Amino acid sequence: MLNEPVGTVAGAGALLAILRDGQARTRAELVQLTGLARSTVSQRLDALLTHQWIVPTEDAISSGGRPAVAFAFNSSARVVLSADLGATHARVAVTDLATTVLAERTSDLAIDKGPEPTLQWLLDTFLELLDETGHTVEQVCGVGVGLPGPVEHASGRPINPPIMPGWDGFPVPEWLGERLGAAVLVDNDVNIMALGEHWAARPEADQLVFVKIGTGIGCGIISDRRLHRGAQGAAGDIGHVRVSSAADVVCRCGNTGCLEAVAGGASVAAKLAAAGVPASNSRDVVNLVRQGNTQAVQLIRQAGREVGDVLASIVNFFNPAVIVIGGDIAEAGEHVLAGVREVIYSRSLPLATQHLSIRTSELGDRAGVVGAAVMVIEHVLAPGTVDRAVLR
Amino acid sequence: MLNEPVGTVAGAGALLAILRDGQARTRAELVQLTGLARSTVSQRLDALLTHQWIVPTEDAISSGGRPAVAFAFNSSARVVLSADLGATHARVAVTDLATTVLAERTSDLAIDKGPEPTLQWLLDTFLELLDETGHTVEQVCGVGVGLPGPVEHASGRPINPPIMPGWDGFPVPEWLGERLGAAVLVDNDVNIMALGEHWAARPEADQLVFVKIGTGIGCGIISDRRLHRGAQGAAGDIGHVRVSSAADVVCRCGNTGCLEAVAGGASVAAKLAAAGVPASNSRDVVNLVRQGNTQAVQLIRQAGREVGDVLASIVNFFNPAVIVIGGDIAEAGEHVLAGVREVIYSRSLPLATQHLSIRTSELGDRAGVVGAAVMVIEHVLAPGTVDRAVLR
C-alpha cells in the first residue's frame, strides 16, 4: 500500500470514486478535487466516457456564457447478476450499478443436491432474467453469490460447509465465470446480508452487526464500514456459542448447549411439534406467530432472549452502533425483537447501549441479493480495478 | 477522504511514511516509490532534513562513481513521554521514535486521590526522566497516557470511570499539554496495552485481542491492524459479560454474574482469604501461585476457564489471529493460560481455532508504556500531521 505509486491511485478509478456519489462535476472541479493535472483529468475522462462509466451532462449552475460540461456516473453502464442461495430457497436478481433491482426471481432450491445442478439452475435463471431486462451477457460487469456456509474469501470456494454436501472446495467462481465471462465473487450469505443492509439502510454506521435467525443462526459484521471476515474468514459464527440455559441440548455441530440448538428456527419448530403443534421449519413457526398461537409466541420470544444473551456479550466486546435482526424468524417481528432487547438492555453496559439501535432488517428478504450486488460493485468500481479495465 | 486533494497525501508525510521502516533510500528511489516529481521530492526532503526527521546517509550499494546520498528515518529526532497509570501503581517512561525506552520509573500510585495530585506527580516524574536522559521539554513531540477507565477518544477525557473518583470529564490533555507544550493523547489502559503488544510482538497480525486480567478484566481489540474502539469508545469491556457459573455473585457494577466478579484478581484474592489463605490483591494471588499454593493454583486455573468461556464466544464472533493474556494475573503464567486454552479449544469452532495463537504478553509490564508511545508516534508521524508541521 505504502509503496504503491501515487500515479495509479490518481487514475481513472479515482475520478470514478468521486463521481460515484451521483453528483455531476465539471473538469475544473475534478482537477481541483484530485490535484491532478488538467491534461491527466481529460485523458482519464475520455477513457471513462469510452467505457460508458460516465455520461456528459450540462452543468446546471453555470451562469452565462457557454455552459460547462459536467460528468456524472452512469449507473446503467453495466448490470450485476446477484444471488442469495439458502438451504432450501433462493433469490436471484439483475441489478444496475446503484443496486436497483431490475428483475428478480425467488424459488425453492435444495442446496444439498450439490454444486453442479444448483449452479446450472442458477446460470439458466441468470440468463432468463438478463433476457427479461433486455440485457446481454456482454453487459454483465460481475456476478455476486451468497452461500449458506463458510466461504474462503480469497478463492470464493466453500470450505467444509455443514449443510452443503458435495460443495467443499468446489470452484464456484471458475464454474460460473467460464460460462458468463465475468468476475464472480462468492461469500457467506450472512456477510452479504450485512453488506446489503449497511449499504441501503445504515451507510452512516461505522459498526453494524447483522444477525440472521433462520434455520440456523449467524451474523455478519461491519467494522469501520467494511466487512470484518476475521483471520480465517470465520467471523460471525455465533450459532455455536454456548448458552447457559441449554447445557444438555445436543447441537448438529456435535457440541452441546449451542445457541442455534435452542433458538434456531429448526429448534423452535421441533419444540412446537413435540408439544403437538404442527410445525416443521422456521416459516411454519412465523406463520403460527402471525396467527397468534400462544405457544409459538412464547417460544419465539424466548428464542429472542437467548439470542439477546449472546448479543449482550458482543455489545460489551464490540460496541456496535447498530444491530439488525434478519432471516426468516425476524419476520415474527416485535416478539423476537422484544426478547433480544430485553436481555441486551439488562446485561450490556449502559455506555454501550445508550445510543445502540436494535431493529429488524429494512431490506428483509432482499438484503442478500442487494448485498451480493454491493460486493460486486465495490470490487468492479474500486480505483485499481477501474484503472486496469480502462487503461489496458 | 475521497475529496482530499492527492497533493496533501503525497507530501513530506508520505516520504516519512515510506522511510519509517528504517531502510535508507535515495532520492531516485523515493521518486519512483511515490510517483512524485523529482523537484517535489527534493523540496519535501529538505523540509524533513530541516526538522531532523531524517538524516542523510551514504548509499551502501552504490557501485562506482560518486556514491548516491540516501535518507533514513531519524528515530532520535524527538522523544515521547509515556505513562501507564493503573489503579494502584504507575509506570512512566521516556522513549525515542522507535518506542525504545530510554528511561523509566515504576511507582505505587493511588489514582483515587484525584486528577490534580496524580497529574502533578506525573509531570514531575516526566521532567525528572527527561533530565536523566539529557533531553529538554522542547524535544518532546508528544505525550501518551493510559488510564484505568473509559476515555472519550476525541477529547481524551475520562468518562464516568468507576474506580477514579474526581476524574470524570477532567481535561487531562489540556492540563498536561499546557505544562509540557506538546500534544497529549489519552486512552484506556487496555487499549494502549493492545497497541504496544501488537506493535512490538505481533505486527503481522490483522486481528489481535489483548486481555488484561488484573483486579478487573478488560480487553483491547486490534482490527485490521488498528485499534477498534467501537461506536461509543466502549469496546473491549468484557469484565461485565455474564458467565453461567456465577449467576448469584454480585459485581461492583451492580449487576450479577459478571466475569470480573468471579475471575478478576480481587475476586480470587477474596476467595483465598475466605478459605483462610492470606491474600488481599492480585499480586498476592500470583505470589501464592508461584509458591505452589494448591488452592491458589486451582482458583487461578478456574479463573482462566471462566475467562476462556467468554473468549470462546469472542473467537466465534470475531475470529482473531492472536489472543494475548496480560495484566497481573497473567504473571501466574501457564496455569491461567491452560484454563483459557482448555475452554477455547473445547468451545470454539475448529476453523477459528486452527491457527489461533493464545499466549501471554511478551512485553509484560511494559505493554502499556510502549503502547502509549506507539499511540503518540502514530499520531505525530501520520502524513497529515507531518505535512502540517513541516510545511507551516
HADDOCK unambig.tbl for C-alpha pairs under 7 A between the chains (distance, minus, plus):
assign (segid A and resid 2 and name CA) (segid B and resid 18 and name CA) 6.44 0.50 0.50
assign (segid A and resid 3 and name CA) (segid B and resid 33 and name CA) 5.55 0.50 0.50
assign (segid A and resid 4 and name CA) (segid B and resid 33 and name CA) 6.76 0.50 0.50
assign (segid A and resid 5 and name CA) (segid B and resid 33 and name CA) 5.52 0.50 0.50
assign (segid A and resid 5 and name CA) (segid B and resid 34 and name CA) 5.00 0.50 0.50
assign (segid A and resid 5 and name CA) (segid B and resid 35 and name CA) 5.13 0.50 0.50
assign (segid A and resid 6 and name CA) (segid B and resid 34 and name CA) 5.55 0.50 0.50
assign (segid A and resid 6 and name CA) (segid B and resid 35 and name CA) 5.30 0.50 0.50
assign (segid A and resid 7 and name CA) (segid B and resid 35 and name CA) 5.77 0.50 0.50
assign (segid A and resid 18 and name CA) (segid B and resid 2 and name CA) 6.32 0.50 0.50
assign (segid A and resid 33 and name CA) (segid B and resid 3 and name CA) 5.64 0.50 0.50
assign (segid A and resid 33 and name CA) (segid B and resid 4 and name CA) 6.76 0.50 0.50
assign (segid A and resid 33 and name CA) (segid B and resid 5 and name CA) 5.43 0.50 0.50
assign (segid A and resid 34 and name CA) (segid B and resid 5 and name CA) 4.93 0.50 0.50
assign (segid A and resid 34 and name CA) (segid B and resid 6 and name CA) 5.48 0.50 0.50
assign (segid A and resid 35 and name CA) (segid B and resid 5 and name CA) 5.21 0.50 0.50
assign (segid A and resid 35 and name CA) (segid B and resid 6 and name CA) 5.40 0.50 0.50
assign (segid A and resid 35 and name CA) (segid B and resid 7 and name CA) 5.72 0.50 0.50
assign (segid A and resid 207 and name CA) (segid B and resid 231 and name CA) 6.71 0.50 0.50
assign (segid A and resid 230 and name CA) (segid B and resid 318 and name CA) 5.94 0.50 0.50
assign (segid A and resid 230 and name CA) (segid B and resid 319 and name CA) 4.65 0.50 0.50
assign (segid A and resid 230 and name CA) (segid B and resid 320 and name CA) 5.92 0.50 0.50
assign (segid A and resid 231 and name CA) (segid B and resid 207 and name CA) 6.69 0.50 0.50
assign (segid A and resid 231 and name CA) (segid B and resid 319 and name CA) 5.66 0.50 0.50
assign (segid A and resid 231 and name CA) (segid B and resid 320 and name CA) 5.54 0.50 0.50
assign (segid A and resid 231 and name CA) (segid B and resid 321 and name CA) 5.19 0.50 0.50
assign (segid A and resid 232 and name CA) (segid B and resid 319 and name CA) 6.85 0.50 0.50
assign (segid A and resid 232 and name CA) (segid B and resid 351 and name CA) 7.00 0.50 0.50
assign (segid A and resid 232 and name CA) (segid B and resid 352 and name CA) 6.28 0.50 0.50
assign (segid A and resid 234 and name CA) (segid B and resid 319 and name CA) 5.94 0.50 0.50
assign (segid A and resid 234 and name CA) (segid B and resid 351 and name CA) 6.74 0.50 0.50
assign (segid A and resid 234 and name CA) (segid B and resid 352 and name CA) 5.93 0.50 0.50
assign (segid A and resid 235 and name CA) (segid B and resid 316 and name CA) 6.12 0.50 0.50
assign (segid A and resid 235 and name CA) (segid B and resid 317 and name CA) 5.08 0.50 0.50
assign (segid A and resid 235 and name CA) (segid B and resid 318 and name CA) 4.80 0.50 0.50
assign (segid A and resid 235 and name CA) (segid B and resid 319 and name CA) 4.77 0.50 0.50
assign (segid A and resid 236 and name CA) (segid B and resid 316 and name CA) 6.37 0.50 0.50
assign (segid A and resid 236 and name CA) (segid B and resid 317 and name CA) 4.34 0.50 0.50
assign (segid A and resid 236 and name CA) (segid B and resid 318 and name CA) 6.36 0.50 0.50
assign (segid A and resid 237 and name CA) (segid B and resid 316 and name CA) 5.28 0.50 0.50
assign (segid A and resid 237 and name CA) (segid B and resid 317 and name CA) 5.59 0.50 0.50
assign (segid A and resid 238 and name CA) (segid B and resid 316 and name CA) 5.88 0.50 0.50
assign (segid A and resid 238 and name CA) (segid B and resid 317 and name CA) 5.63 0.50 0.50
assign (segid A and resid 241 and name CA) (segid B and resid 313 and name CA) 5.35 0.50 0.50
assign (segid A and resid 244 and name CA) (segid B and resid 244 and name CA) 5.54 0.50 0.50
assign (segid A and resid 313 and name CA) (segid B and resid 241 and name CA) 5.36 0.50 0.50
assign (segid A and resid 316 and name CA) (segid B and resid 235 and name CA) 6.10 0.50 0.50
assign (segid A and resid 316 and name CA) (segid B and resid 236 and name CA) 6.37 0.50 0.50
assign (segid A and resid 316 and name CA) (segid B and resid 237 and name CA) 5.29 0.50 0.50
assign (segid A and resid 316 and name CA) (segid B and resid 238 and name CA) 5.87 0.50 0.50
assign (segid A and resid 317 and name CA) (segid B and resid 235 and name CA) 5.07 0.50 0.50
assign (segid A and resid 317 and name CA) (segid B and resid 236 and name CA) 4.37 0.50 0.50
assign (segid A and resid 317 and name CA) (segid B and resid 237 and name CA) 5.60 0.50 0.50
assign (segid A and resid 317 and name CA) (segid B and resid 238 and name CA) 5.64 0.50 0.50
assign (segid A and resid 318 and name CA) (segid B and resid 230 and name CA) 5.94 0.50 0.50
assign (segid A and resid 318 and name CA) (segid B and resid 235 and name CA) 4.80 0.50 0.50
assign (segid A and resid 318 and name CA) (segid B and resid 236 and name CA) 6.37 0.50 0.50
assign (segid A and resid 319 and name CA) (segid B and resid 230 and name CA) 4.65 0.50 0.50
assign (segid A and resid 319 and name CA) (segid B and resid 231 and name CA) 5.67 0.50 0.50
assign (segid A and resid 319 and name CA) (segid B and resid 232 and name CA) 6.84 0.50 0.50
assign (segid A and resid 319 and name CA) (segid B and resid 234 and name CA) 5.94 0.50 0.50
assign (segid A and resid 319 and name CA) (segid B and resid 235 and name CA) 4.77 0.50 0.50
assign (segid A and resid 320 and name CA) (segid B and resid 230 and name CA) 5.92 0.50 0.50
assign (segid A and resid 320 and name CA) (segid B and resid 231 and name CA) 5.55 0.50 0.50
assign (segid A and resid 321 and name CA) (segid B and resid 231 and name CA) 5.21 0.50 0.50
assign (segid A and resid 351 and name CA) (segid B and resid 232 and name CA) 7.00 0.50 0.50
assign (segid A and resid 351 and name CA) (segid B and resid 234 and name CA) 6.74 0.50 0.50
assign (segid A and resid 352 and name CA) (segid B and resid 232 and name CA) 6.27 0.50 0.50
assign (segid A and resid 352 and name CA) (segid B and resid 234 and name CA) 5.92 0.50 0.50
